[in-house]
Amino acid sequence: MPTIDFSEVAGHLMHLGIAYLLALPLALDREKEKRSAGLRTFPLVAIGVCAFMLTGLSFFEGEEARARLAHGLLTGMGFIGGGAILRRGDRVAGTATAASLWNTGGIGMAVAMDRYEIAVVLALVSFLTLRYISRIKREVPEKRTES
């Protein structure tokens, strides 16, 4: 019968909790803006990537194997984010949501790798960009190009 290392369980729960909490401001912003992904999606992305990375780190040894794991997760996040991008007439919508979903995966990955400084900066910069750059963007006159 396998034994349970409760200190390892506590460490994993701490990682997942931090990833979840760092994703919440992004989730709240997207929810407030009534975007397609919000309060449920962003925290799930962060803890999902964090969990897959933590699991992989316990199974895979060596830098190459871990790099492949990270590559696969980031590719998958790009695929998920791509689903948020829609074309509406001559406009494309959802690129900020797609990019922020990808960044949220990065937050989960950074937390799993104990790179909290990267996770915090990524969460902060993503939140500030979504919250304040969108206000500035609304003030910039829209430029139309002929195709």
Backbone bond lengths (Angstrom), bond angles and torsions (degrees), N, CA, C in turn:
res aa  C-N    CA-C-N  psi(-1)  N-CA   C-N-CA  omega(-1)  CA-C   N-CA-C  phi
1 M - - - 1.455 - - 1.538 108.15 -
2 P 1.318 116.35 132.36 1.467 118.87 -179.61 1.529 111.21 -68.57
3 T 1.306 114.63 146.57 1.466 119.20 176.95 1.520 109.32 -95.62
4 I 1.293 114.91 151.45 1.456 120.67 179.94 1.518 108.48 -103.14
5 D 1.320 114.58 124.10 1.460 120.60 176.59 1.531 106.45 -92.58
6 F 1.322 115.80 99.53 1.462 119.96 -174.24 1.527 112.91 -66.25
7 S 1.316 117.51 -26.44 1.470 118.22 175.74 1.525 110.14 -69.56
8 E 1.337 117.68 -35.14 1.469 120.92 176.42 1.526 109.98 -68.89
9 V 1.319 116.89 -41.35 1.470 121.01 176.95 1.521 109.85 -59.85
10 A 1.319 117.08 -45.93 1.469 121.03 179.35 1.521 110.75 -61.89
11 G 1.323 116.95 -40.70 1.470 120.44 178.02 1.509 112.22 -63.00
12 H 1.330 116.64 -43.05 1.464 120.36 178.45 1.524 111.44 -65.75
13 L 1.333 116.31 -41.52 1.471 119.30 177.28 1.526 111.00 -62.49
14 M 1.322 116.71 -37.20 1.462 120.33 177.34 1.533 110.37 -64.24
15 H 1.334 117.12 -45.44 1.464 120.59 178.22 1.537 110.77 -58.82
16 L 1.318 115.71 -49.05 1.472 119.95 -178.13 1.527 111.10 -63.54
17 G 1.327 116.94 -39.83 1.466 120.61 178.57 1.517 112.09 -64.25
18 I 1.323 116.87 -41.94 1.467 120.34 178.74 1.528 110.20 -64.91
19 A 1.321 117.35 -44.86 1.468 120.64 178.29 1.529 110.48 -59.30
20 Y 1.310 116.20 -43.51 1.468 121.75 178.92 1.529 110.67 -60.11
21 L 1.330 115.97 -49.33 1.469 120.40 -177.00 1.525 112.31 -65.67
22 L 1.322 117.41 -37.26 1.463 120.06 179.43 1.531 111.97 -69.06
23 A 1.321 117.07 -25.35 1.463 121.00 179.36 1.531 112.43 -82.29
24 L 1.325 117.77 -20.61 1.471 120.33 -174.98 1.531 114.81 -59.82
25 P 1.339 120.25 -44.18 1.473 117.63 178.88 1.528 112.77 -60.10
26 L 1.321 117.20 -38.23 1.467 120.05 176.47 1.524 110.32 -64.34
27 A 1.322 115.74 -42.98 1.457 121.40 179.74 1.524 111.35 -62.28
28 L 1.324 116.21 -43.29 1.468 120.41 179.04 1.521 111.50 -63.70
29 D 1.339 116.24 -40.89 1.458 119.49 178.32 1.517 111.13 -62.90
30 R 1.314 117.72 -47.13 1.467 121.16 -179.15 1.529 110.88 -65.18
31 E 1.326 116.48 -37.03 1.463 120.59 178.70 1.526 109.94 -66.98
32 K 1.323 116.20 -44.61 1.464 121.21 179.79 1.525 111.44 -60.73
33 E 1.325 115.79 -36.82 1.464 121.03 179.11 1.531 112.48 -82.59
34 K 1.336 116.09 2.43 1.465 122.94 178.92 1.532 112.20 57.62
35 R 1.329 115.47 46.11 1.464 121.93 178.30 1.524 109.60 -87.30
36 S 1.323 116.10 167.30 1.463 120.48 -174.97 1.524 112.90 -65.76
37 A 1.309 117.50 -32.85 1.468 121.41 177.57 1.520 107.53 -111.21
38 G 1.328 116.34 140.52 1.456 118.58 -176.09 1.508 113.43 -155.51
39 L 1.328 115.13 -127.18 1.458 121.72 -171.22 1.525 114.79 -59.99
40 R 1.274 118.30 -30.08 1.461 119.24 178.73 1.522 111.39 -87.80
41 T 1.316 116.65 -40.70 1.461 120.88 -171.30 1.520 113.33 -70.28
42 F 1.327 117.80 -50.84 1.458 120.30 -172.82 1.530 113.51 -62.05
43 P 1.328 119.33 -48.75 1.471 117.74 177.51 1.533 112.70 -63.21
44 L 1.327 116.95 -35.51 1.463 119.49 178.50 1.523 111.34 -65.74
45 V 1.320 117.05 -38.25 1.463 120.44 176.77 1.526 109.73 -63.33
46 A 1.324 116.90 -47.05 1.468 120.73 -177.61 1.524 111.46 -61.76
47 I 1.328 117.48 -47.50 1.469 118.23 -178.09 1.521 111.33 -74.90
48 G 1.323 117.31 -29.65 1.465 119.66 177.23 1.518 111.61 -64.03
49 V 1.329 116.88 -50.52 1.466 119.83 178.99 1.526 109.77 -63.54
50 C 1.327 116.61 -42.40 1.463 120.48 178.44 1.534 110.37 -58.78
51 A 1.318 117.55 -45.84 1.470 121.75 -178.60 1.523 111.70 -64.93
52 F 1.331 117.05 -44.59 1.462 119.49 178.53 1.525 110.80 -63.14
53 M 1.326 116.24 -39.69 1.464 119.94 179.53 1.526 110.58 -67.55
54 L 1.329 117.26 -44.32 1.465 120.06 177.97 1.527 111.32 -60.93
55 T 1.314 116.23 -42.75 1.464 120.67 178.54 1.523 110.37 -62.55
56 G 1.315 115.88 -47.07 1.462 120.11 179.93 1.515 112.86 -62.76
57 L 1.326 116.35 -39.63 1.460 119.94 179.53 1.527 111.38 -61.89
58 S 1.330 116.65 -30.87 1.466 119.03 179.95 1.531 112.13 -80.00
59 F 1.338 117.88 -17.99 1.463 121.05 -179.17 1.519 113.39 -102.30
60 F 1.331 116.32 -39.82 1.460 120.72 -172.90 1.522 110.71 -95.24
61 E 1.302 114.76 134.58 1.452 119.93 175.98 1.521 108.12 -114.74
62 G 1.302 115.52 149.37 1.457 120.36 178.43 1.507 111.56 95.55
63 E 1.305 114.67 147.65 1.465 121.26 -177.17 1.531 112.64 -64.36
64 E 1.327 117.59 -38.19 1.462 120.34 -177.39 1.529 111.41 -64.73
65 A 1.311 117.10 -43.70 1.469 120.65 179.78 1.523 110.34 -64.47
66 R 1.313 116.91 -41.72 1.471 120.28 179.72 1.516 110.84 -68.77
67 A 1.322 117.30 -36.34 1.465 120.58 176.90 1.530 110.28 -64.79
68 R 1.313 117.39 -38.79 1.471 120.44 177.71 1.523 110.88 -65.05
69 L 1.316 116.59 -39.62 1.465 120.96 177.12 1.529 109.80 -61.02
70 A 1.323 116.11 -49.41 1.466 120.05 179.19 1.523 110.57 -61.11
71 H 1.310 117.69 -41.92 1.470 121.99 179.16 1.525 110.87 -60.38
72 G 1.319 116.08 -44.92 1.466 119.77 179.47 1.515 112.49 -63.70
73 L 1.328 116.53 -41.23 1.463 119.81 178.93 1.523 111.57 -65.94
74 L 1.324 116.69 -42.59 1.466 119.43 -179.97 1.526 111.54 -67.69
75 T 1.319 116.75 -35.84 1.465 120.33 176.01 1.529 110.22 -64.76
76 G 1.320 115.75 -43.95 1.471 119.98 177.37 1.510 112.01 -61.71
77 M 1.327 116.67 -39.14 1.472 120.07 178.03 1.525 110.39 -64.64
78 G 1.328 116.90 -38.16 1.464 120.04 176.96 1.520 111.08 -62.35
79 F 1.313 116.18 -38.17 1.461 121.00 178.18 1.529 110.76 -65.58
80 I 1.327 116.45 -44.96 1.473 120.46 178.60 1.528 109.72 -62.86
81 G 1.322 116.79 -45.40 1.460 120.58 178.86 1.516 111.87 -61.74
82 G 1.329 116.60 -36.71 1.463 120.37 178.82 1.521 112.18 -59.26
83 G 1.326 116.32 -29.24 1.459 120.25 178.41 1.522 113.04 -69.90
84 A 1.326 116.85 -17.06 1.465 120.63 179.82 1.524 112.07 -85.86
85 I 1.345 116.80 -12.84 1.464 120.84 -176.95 1.521 109.25 -89.46
86 L 1.323 115.55 125.48 1.461 121.63 -178.69 1.524 109.98 -129.24
87 R 1.307 114.94 147.53 1.462 120.03 174.14 1.515 107.73 -100.42
88 R 1.316 115.09 126.15 1.470 121.18 178.53 1.522 107.83 -122.36
89 G 1.312 115.40 97.56 1.459 119.54 -176.52 1.516 109.77 65.96
90 D 1.322 116.00 -122.40 1.456 119.75 179.48 1.524 112.25 -95.58
91 R 1.315 117.23 9.76 1.473 122.15 -178.41 1.524 110.93 -114.28
92 V 1.306 114.69 153.02 1.461 121.58 174.75 1.517 107.21 -113.86
93 A 1.317 116.87 130.18 1.461 121.63 -178.78 1.525 109.54 -123.43
94 G 1.297 115.60 152.85 1.456 121.23 174.32 1.512 114.88 97.67
95 T 1.330 117.88 2.58 1.464 118.41 -177.93 1.530 111.81 -68.10
96 A 1.317 118.21 -36.94 1.475 120.02 178.03 1.529 110.52 -67.86
97 T 1.317 117.11 -38.73 1.463 120.00 176.87 1.522 109.97 -64.72
98 A 1.326 117.25 -42.82 1.466 120.75 178.69 1.528 110.87 -61.48
99 A 1.319 116.24 -46.11 1.463 120.15 -179.59 1.526 111.21 -64.84
100 S 1.321 116.57 -39.02 1.463 118.73 -179.18 1.529 111.40 -73.05
101 L 1.322 118.26 -29.76 1.468 120.06 172.46 1.527 110.12 -65.14
102 W 1.316 116.59 -42.23 1.456 121.17 178.52 1.528 110.11 -62.87
103 N 1.340 116.08 -43.90 1.468 120.66 176.70 1.528 111.27 -61.94
104 T 1.313 117.23 -37.01 1.457 120.70 179.36 1.519 110.79 -65.04
105 G 1.320 116.82 -36.79 1.457 119.95 171.84 1.518 111.13 -61.12
106 G 1.328 115.83 -39.63 1.464 120.71 176.42 1.515 112.15 -62.92
107 I 1.319 116.69 -36.12 1.467 120.77 176.77 1.524 109.27 -62.26
108 G 1.328 116.94 -48.79 1.462 120.90 179.01 1.514 112.08 -60.28
109 M 1.326 116.81 -40.51 1.456 120.75 179.74 1.528 110.75 -66.71
110 A 1.330 117.04 -44.79 1.466 120.92 -179.96 1.531 110.85 -61.59
111 V 1.323 116.96 -41.40 1.467 120.23 178.54 1.534 109.87 -62.91
112 A 1.319 116.96 -44.40 1.465 120.34 -179.94 1.524 111.55 -60.74
113 M 1.319 116.73 -31.95 1.468 121.66 -178.91 1.525 112.14 -89.68
114 D 1.339 116.59 10.02 1.475 122.21 -178.52 1.521 112.68 60.05
115 R 1.306 116.58 30.89 1.457 121.60 176.59 1.532 107.74 -106.53
116 Y 1.323 113.92 67.40 1.460 121.22 -175.27 1.515 112.52 -63.50
117 E 1.334 116.89 -32.62 1.461 119.03 179.49 1.523 110.62 -63.37
118 I 1.316 117.50 -38.01 1.466 121.22 177.48 1.528 109.39 -68.68
119 A 1.316 116.95 -44.34 1.465 120.86 -179.26 1.522 111.38 -61.11
120 V 1.323 117.22 -44.30 1.464 120.88 -178.30 1.525 110.50 -67.17
121 V 1.329 117.37 -45.22 1.470 120.04 179.71 1.524 110.18 -64.03
122 L 1.321 117.84 -42.76 1.462 121.07 178.72 1.525 111.25 -61.89
123 A 1.324 116.85 -43.64 1.467 120.53 178.36 1.520 110.94 -64.43
124 L 1.316 116.85 -43.83 1.461 121.09 -178.34 1.524 111.67 -66.35
125 V 1.319 117.06 -48.58 1.465 120.39 -179.49 1.528 110.84 -64.36
126 S 1.317 116.87 -40.17 1.472 119.89 178.30 1.520 110.84 -62.92
127 F 1.330 116.37 -46.48 1.462 119.99 179.80 1.527 111.05 -61.86
128 L 1.320 117.09 -48.63 1.470 120.42 -178.45 1.523 111.37 -62.59
129 T 1.321 116.26 -38.08 1.469 119.75 178.05 1.519 110.80 -64.44
130 L 1.327 116.59 -47.32 1.465 119.52 -179.72 1.528 111.43 -64.92
131 R 1.319 116.90 -41.22 1.458 121.75 -174.24 1.524 112.25 -74.37
132 Y 1.333 118.28 -43.76 1.461 120.00 -169.42 1.523 114.61 -108.51
133 I 1.304 118.47 -32.77 1.463 119.18 179.67 1.524 110.00 -68.88
134 S 1.323 118.11 -32.08 1.471 119.84 178.29 1.528 110.46 -63.54
135 R 1.329 117.31 -34.23 1.469 119.98 176.23 1.520 111.02 -66.36
136 I 1.314 116.04 -41.61 1.466 120.19 177.96 1.520 109.64 -65.91
137 K 1.327 116.66 -41.06 1.461 121.55 -179.26 1.523 111.42 -59.54
138 R 1.324 116.95 -37.00 1.471 120.27 179.24 1.518 112.00 -63.96
139 E 1.324 116.98 -26.47 1.467 121.51 -178.93 1.524 112.89 -82.73
140 V 1.328 117.01 -17.86 1.466 121.07 -179.22 1.520 108.17 -82.01
141 P 1.351 116.76 128.45 1.466 118.41 179.32 1.532 111.11 -61.99
142 E 1.318 115.70 139.78 1.441 120.75 -178.72 1.514 110.14 -76.02
143 K 1.319 115.54 135.53 1.457 121.76 -178.62 1.522 108.32 -104.80
144 R 1.306 116.58 127.85 1.465 121.44 177.75 1.523 108.51 -102.85
145 T 1.326 116.10 138.58 1.456 120.49 175.82 1.514 109.28 -119.41
146 E 1.282 115.41 146.08 1.462 120.77 178.17 1.517 108.44 -84.91
147 S 1.338 116.84 134.40 1.484 119.66 178.23 1.492 110.36 -100.26
